Amino acid sequence: MDSISVNQFRENLKTYVEQTVSDHEPIKVTRRSGDAFIVMSADDWEREQETLHVLQSSSLMQQIADSMKTHTTRSGYKPTQEQLDEIINL
């Protein structure tokens, strides 16, 4: 993550905002006092929030663990050829 001063950020606001949105890479902006804040795109922030929601939900994490178990043992649901054809032809 790049780190820049608040003065640099202010002087090049448009460039840094466009860079953050297009590169999906947050920027750390530091103030003279040492305080800092992070600039990130709204899409990235929403994805982070969704990830945190999943990680904090024990039932969702259990579903993921169960799914991984059936995937590695190849014992999960197997659609019929007819079902696959229907999905592919959507």
VEXLUMDREN-793061 format. One record per residue (C-alpha): residue number from 1; residue in three letters; x, y, z. Coordinates in steps of 0.001 Angstrom, whole numbers, padded with zeros to 6 digits, always signed. Example, Ala and Ser with C-alpha at 12.3 -4.5 7.8 and 13.67 -1.06 7.14 Angstrom:
PT   i  aa       x       y       z
PT   1 ALA +012300 -004500 +007800
PT   2 SER +013670 -001060 +007140
***
This chain:
PT   i  aa       x       y       z
PT   1 MET +000000 +000000 +000000
PT   2 ASP +001373 +003380 -001004
PT   3 SER +001701 +006007 +001713
PT   4 ILE +001581 +009722 +000901
PT   5 SER +001281 +012966 +002814
PT   6 VAL -002030 +014763 +003049
PT   7 ASN -000454 +017663 +001125
PT   8 GLN +000496 +015355 -001767
PT   9 PHE -002991 +013905 -001705
PT  10 ARG -004629 +017326 -001737
PT  11 GLU -002431 +018577 -004606
PT  12 ASN -003122 +015507 -006752
PT  13 LEU -006580 +014521 -005540
PT  14 LYS -008036 +013633 -008938
PT  15 THR -005021 +011511 -009911
PT  16 TYR -004988 +009594 -006626
PT  17 VAL -008742 +008981 -006701
PT  18 GLU -008602 +007692 -010279
PT  19 GLN -005603 +005505 -009404
PT  20 THR -007360 +004065 -006364
PT  21 VAL -010514 +003244 -008297
PT  22 SER -008775 +001786 -011365
PT  23 ASP -005997 -000156 -009587
PT  24 HIS -008149 -001362 -006670
PT  25 GLU -005257 -000501 -004380
PT  26 PRO -005886 +001593 -001255
PT  27 ILE -003684 +004562 -000406
PT  28 LYS -002594 +005496 +003114
PT  29 VAL -002661 +009266 +003645
PT  30 THR -000680 +010572 +006601
PT  31 ARG -001039 +013892 +008361
PT  32 ARG +001801 +015909 +009852
PT  33 SER +000528 +014997 +013326
PT  34 GLY +001031 +011322 +012484
PT  35 ASP -002649 +010480 +012144
PT  36 ALA -003513 +008614 +008970
PT  37 PHE -006505 +007522 +006942
PT  38 ILE -007072 +005129 +004082
PT  39 VAL -008565 +005990 +000697
PT  40 MET -010153 +003093 -001175
PT  41 SER -012791 +002628 -003843
PT  42 ALA -016401 +002097 -002808
PT  43 ASP -016482 -001273 -004605
PT  44 ASP -013437 -002463 -002667
PT  45 TRP -014906 -001228 +000608
PT  46 GLU -018174 -003089 -000053
PT  47 ARG -016250 -006289 -000853
PT  48 GLU -014305 -005915 +002397
PT  49 GLN -017551 -005497 +004316
PT  50 GLU -019034 -008619 +002708
PT  51 THR -015893 -010604 +003552
PT  52 LEU -016010 -009436 +007163
PT  53 HIS -019682 -010413 +007356
PT  54 VAL -018921 -013940 +006140
PT  55 LEU -015921 -014317 +008440
PT  56 GLN -017958 -013213 +011456
PT  57 SER -020838 -015599 +010714
PT  58 SER -020240 -019014 +012246
PT  59 SER -023027 -020583 +010163
PT  60 LEU -021595 -019278 +006875
PT  61 MET -018107 -020403 +007860
PT  62 GLN -019494 -023848 +008689
PT  63 GLN -021169 -024025 +005266
PT  64 ILE -017839 -023159 +003629
PT  65 ALA -016017 -025817 +005670
PT  66 ASP -018666 -028423 +004796
PT  67 SER -018444 -027483 +001132
PT  68 MET -014658 -027780 +001153
PT  69 LYS -014953 -031217 +002730
PT  70 THR -017361 -032499 +000075
PT  71 HIS -015252 -030901 -002653
PT  72 THR -011997 -032535 -001554
PT  73 THR -013645 -035934 -001128
PT  74 ARG -015619 -035472 -004373
PT  75 SER -018776 -036405 -002505
PT  76 GLY -020750 -033254 -003232
PT  77 TYR -023796 -032779 -005409
PT  78 LYS -023368 -033920 -009011
PT  79 PRO -025940 -032553 -011473
PT  80 THR -027266 -034787 -014210
PT  81 GLN -026289 -034163 -017832
PT  82 GLU -029768 -032752 -018439
PT  83 GLN -029314 -030255 -015598
PT  84 LEU -025880 -029267 -016918
PT  85 ASP -027305 -028747 -020404
PT  86 GLU -030040 -026553 -018970
PT  87 ILE -027513 -024436 -017076
PT  88 ILE -025203 -024077 -020080
PT  89 ASN -028016 -023150 -022463
PT  90 LEU -029212 -020265 -020303
***
